[in-house]
Amino acid sequence: MNITYKKLWKLLIDKNMNKRDLKRVSGVSTTSIAKLSKGENITTDVLLKICKALNCGIYDIMDMEQNEPADKQSDA
């Protein structure tokens, strides 16, 4: 399973915000925003700061995606 932040990017669009705005209102670092953009692991502290700033819950900004089975990955 992988974590995806597609919901976060959709929420930012809905709120007419960009990543720079998110950084400003939440106080998270540029490095953390970059990790989110790449779908990398991020601390729960950062996720909670974002949720607080956007007045939302954790599952409003992230979701879990099922990995493809190994045999399907080799077909690609």
C-alpha positions as CSV (number, residue, x, y, z in Angstrom):
1,M,0.0,0.0,0.0
2,N,1.1,3.5,-0.7
3,I,-0.1,6.9,0.6
4,T,-1.3,9.4,-1.9
5,Y,-1.9,13.1,-1.4
6,K,-4.2,13.6,-4.4
7,K,-7.0,14.7,-2.1
8,L,-4.7,17.4,-0.7
9,W,-4.0,18.8,-4.1
10,K,-7.7,18.7,-5.0
11,L,-8.6,20.5,-1.7
12,L,-6.1,23.2,-2.5
13,I,-7.7,23.7,-5.9
14,D,-11.1,23.9,-4.3
15,K,-9.8,26.5,-1.9
16,N,-8.1,28.4,-4.7
17,M,-4.7,27.9,-3.0
18,N,-1.3,26.8,-4.3
19,K,1.6,25.1,-2.6
20,R,3.1,28.4,-1.6
21,D,-0.1,29.4,0.1
22,L,-0.2,26.0,1.9
23,K,3.4,26.6,3.2
24,R,2.5,30.0,4.4
25,V,-0.8,29.1,6.3
26,S,0.4,25.8,7.7
27,G,4.0,26.7,8.6
28,V,5.4,23.6,7.1
29,S,8.8,23.7,5.3
30,T,9.5,23.8,1.6
31,T,11.1,20.3,2.0
32,S,7.9,18.9,3.5
33,I,5.9,20.3,0.6
34,A,8.3,18.8,-1.9
35,K,8.0,15.4,-0.2
36,L,4.2,15.6,-0.4
37,S,4.5,16.5,-4.1
38,K,6.6,13.4,-4.7
39,G,4.3,11.2,-2.6
40,E,7.1,10.5,-0.1
41,N,6.7,9.7,3.6
42,I,6.0,12.7,5.8
43,T,5.6,13.0,9.6
44,T,2.2,13.0,11.2
45,D,3.1,16.4,12.8
46,V,3.3,17.9,9.3
47,L,0.0,16.3,8.3
48,L,-1.7,17.6,11.4
49,K,-0.4,21.2,10.8
50,I,-1.8,21.0,7.3
51,C,-5.2,19.7,8.6
52,K,-5.3,22.4,11.2
53,A,-4.5,25.1,8.7
54,L,-7.1,23.8,6.2
55,N,-9.7,23.0,8.9
56,C,-10.0,19.4,7.7
57,G,-9.4,15.8,8.8
58,I,-6.5,13.6,7.9
59,Y,-8.5,11.6,5.4
60,D,-9.5,14.8,3.6
61,I,-5.9,15.2,2.5
62,M,-4.6,11.7,2.0
63,D,-5.6,8.2,0.9
64,M,-4.2,4.8,0.6
65,E,-3.6,3.2,-2.8
66,Q,-3.2,-0.5,-3.4
67,N,0.1,-1.5,-5.0
68,E,-0.1,-3.4,-8.3
69,P,0.7,-7.1,-8.0
70,A,4.3,-8.0,-9.0
71,D,3.2,-9.8,-12.2
72,K,1.3,-6.7,-13.5
73,Q,4.4,-4.5,-12.9
74,S,6.5,-6.7,-15.1
75,D,4.0,-6.3,-18.0
76,A,4.5,-2.6,-18.1
